[in-house]
Amino acid sequence: QLHLVESGGGLVQSGGSLRLSCTASGGSLDYYTIAWFRQAPGKEREAISGISDLDGSTYYADSMKGRITISRDNAKNAGYLQIHTLHTEDTGVYFCAVAYNIEVSTLTLVTPDQWGDYWGQGTRVTVSS
């Protein structure tokens, strides 16, 4: 059973950047699609990015496209999300989740609560103006 831990969140000024990490233990991330979700205060959780292990295909939500880059390092059993030019609206809790042998396109087909075999507890990002 995989255990996911997110890190890298914190307080950052508007315009700054962050690199979030999702580290897995208890098993390998091989063949798992890694996804990142965001839940802003008072809003529903939304999928913002995903990366497949099968073909390296990626997904980026339109709301953040151009400002985020997802990557993974299976040797380190980890996934990453680089966020540039942070806005105050990016404030929220960022979660990673993984799903076995599934296409990233599924992130657009189901709600977040229907996606993922394992979830982390989230890391909080606060963007100040």
C-alpha positions in Angstrom: 0.0 0.0 0.0 1.4 3.3 -1.0 1.8 6.2 1.4 2.1 9.6 -0.2 3.5 12.7 1.4 3.5 16.1 -0.1 6.0 18.8 0.7 7.2 22.2 -0.5 4.2 24.3 0.4 4.4 27.4 2.5 4.0 31.1 2.4 5.2 32.8 -0.8 4.7 36.3 -2.3 2.7 36.9 -5.4 4.9 36.4 -8.4 7.0 33.9 -6.7 7.5 30.2 -7.4 7.3 26.9 -5.6 8.2 23.3 -6.2 5.9 20.8 -4.6 7.1 17.2 -4.1 5.1 14.1 -3.7 7.1 11.2 -2.2 5.8 7.7 -2.1 6.7 4.9 0.3 5.5 1.4 0.8 5.8 0.6 -2.9 6.9 1.7 -6.3 5.3 4.5 -8.4 6.1 2.5 -11.6 3.0 2.3 -13.8 1.1 4.8 -11.6 -0.2 8.1 -13.1 0.6 10.9 -10.7 -1.8 13.8 -10.4 -1.9 17.1 -8.5 -5.1 18.6 -7.2 -5.8 22.0 -5.6 -8.5 23.0 -3.2 -8.8 26.7 -2.7 -10.6 28.0 0.4 -14.3 27.6 0.0 -14.0 25.9 -3.3 -14.1 22.3 -4.6 -11.0 20.3 -5.2 -9.9 20.4 -8.8 -7.4 18.5 -10.9 -4.6 20.7 -12.1 -2.0 18.4 -13.6 -1.2 14.8 -14.2 1.6 12.7 -15.7 1.4 9.2 -17.0 4.2 6.6 -16.5 3.2 4.6 -19.5 4.0 7.2 -22.2 4.9 10.3 -20.3 1.8 12.2 -21.4 0.7 15.1 -19.3 -2.4 17.1 -18.4 -2.6 20.7 -17.4 -5.8 22.5 -16.4 -6.5 25.5 -18.5 -6.6 27.6 -15.3 -2.9 27.0 -14.7 -1.5 26.1 -18.1 1.7 27.9 -18.8 2.5 28.4 -15.1 3.0 24.8 -14.0 5.2 22.0 -14.9 4.7 18.4 -13.7 7.5 15.9 -13.6 8.4 12.6 -12.0 11.5 10.7 -11.0 10.7 7.0 -10.5 14.1 6.3 -9.2 13.3 8.6 -6.3 9.7 7.4 -6.2 8.5 10.9 -6.4 6.6 13.4 -8.4 6.9 17.2 -8.6 4.9 20.2 -9.5 6.7 23.4 -10.3 4.5 26.5 -10.1 5.6 29.8 -11.5 4.2 33.3 -11.1 2.0 32.5 -8.2 -1.2 34.5 -7.8 -3.1 35.0 -4.6 -5.8 32.9 -6.1 -3.4 30.0 -6.1 -3.7 29.8 -2.3 -5.0 26.5 -1.2 -4.1 23.0 -0.3 -2.3 21.0 -2.9 -2.8 17.2 -3.0 -1.1 14.5 -5.0 -2.8 11.3 -5.9 -1.8 8.3 -7.9 -3.8 5.8 -10.0 -2.5 2.6 -11.4 -2.1 2.2 -15.2 -4.6 4.9 -16.1 -4.5 7.7 -18.7 -4.2 11.3 -17.7 -7.3 12.1 -19.7 -9.3 10.5 -16.9 -8.6 13.6 -14.9 -11.1 15.4 -17.1 -13.7 12.7 -17.0 -14.3 12.1 -13.4 -14.5 14.2 -10.3 -11.5 14.3 -7.9 -13.2 12.1 -5.4 -13.6 9.4 -8.0 -10.0 9.5 -9.1 -7.0 7.9 -7.5 -5.9 4.8 -5.7 -3.9 6.7 -3.1 -3.9 10.2 -1.8 -1.6 12.3 0.2 -2.7 14.6 3.0 -1.9 17.8 1.2 0.5 20.7 1.5 -0.7 24.2 2.1 0.3 27.0 -0.2 -0.4 30.6 0.8 0.3 33.4 -1.6 0.5 36.9 -0.2 -0.1 40.0 -2.2 
